[in-house]
């Protein structure tokens, strides 16, 4: 498996867990009332962004904390119903 495919696999899993809840943290997070779910996801994004900043500043666990931030960014996209291809297209546009 090409390593970049993991992004799509994570996204697809999160969409599936939103649409077909199971007993998992992410399923439960997305099944809360709309306002509560969104607030919790945004809180996690803020927390993870702060942890990336601290990890970079302290030269420790930057890869781990970056993976957490990317994961919750993908979770937010899945929750909001934004296609992963929209993100890829935006990145391609910025790369030109």
N, C-alpha and C positions, 0 to 999 in steps of 0.2 A: 504494500500500500504506500502510495506517495504520502509523505507527511502532511502536505497541505490539505489533503482530503479530510483530515480530522476535523477541520473547521466546519465543513458541511455536515459531517456525521454528528457532531455535537449539536449543531443547529437543528438538524432533522429529528434528533432524539428529543430536544426541548420542545419542538412543535408537537411531536407525538405525545409528550407528557402533558402538554397543555390541553390537547384535544382528547386524550385518553388517559386520564389521571391514574397514577399508581401510587403506592405508598413510598414516596420519595420527597426529599426536601423541596426540590424544584417544582414538582407537581403541586404540592401543598401551597407553596408560595404563590403560584399562578392561579390557584383556585379560590383564594380569598376574594372578598368583594372587590370590585374594580379599583376603587380608590385605595383600599388597604393593600392590595397586591402591588399596585404601582408604587405606592409609598415605600413598601418594603424593598422592592427591587431597586428603586432609586437610592434608598439608604445604603444598600449593599454596594452599589456603584460608587457612592461617595466614600464609603469605608475602604473599598479596595483601591480607589485612586489615591487616597491618603497613604495607604500601606505601600503602594508603589513609590511614592515620593520619599517616604521614610527609608525604604529598602535601598533606593538609589543613593540617597544621602549617606546612609550608613554602610554602603557596599556589602549588603547581605540579603540573601533571599530574593534578589530582584527577578529572577526567572519565575520562581514560584508565585510571587505577588503579581507579576505581569500576567501570568496564566489565569489567576483569579479574576483580574480586571477584564481580561478578554472574555472569559467565560460569562461573567455577569453582563457584559455588553451584548454578547450574543443572546443571552437570556432575555434581555430587554427588547431586542429586535424581535425575537420569537413571540414574546408576550404582546408586543404592539402590532403584530401581524405584518411586519416589514420583511420583505423577501431578502434573503442573504445576497442574492444577485444584485439587489439595489446597492448594497454596501460595496460589493466588488466593482460595480460600474463606477461608483463615486471614487473609489481608489484608483481605478484605471484613468478616469478623467484627470485626476490630480497628478498622475504620473506622466502625462503627455507634455 
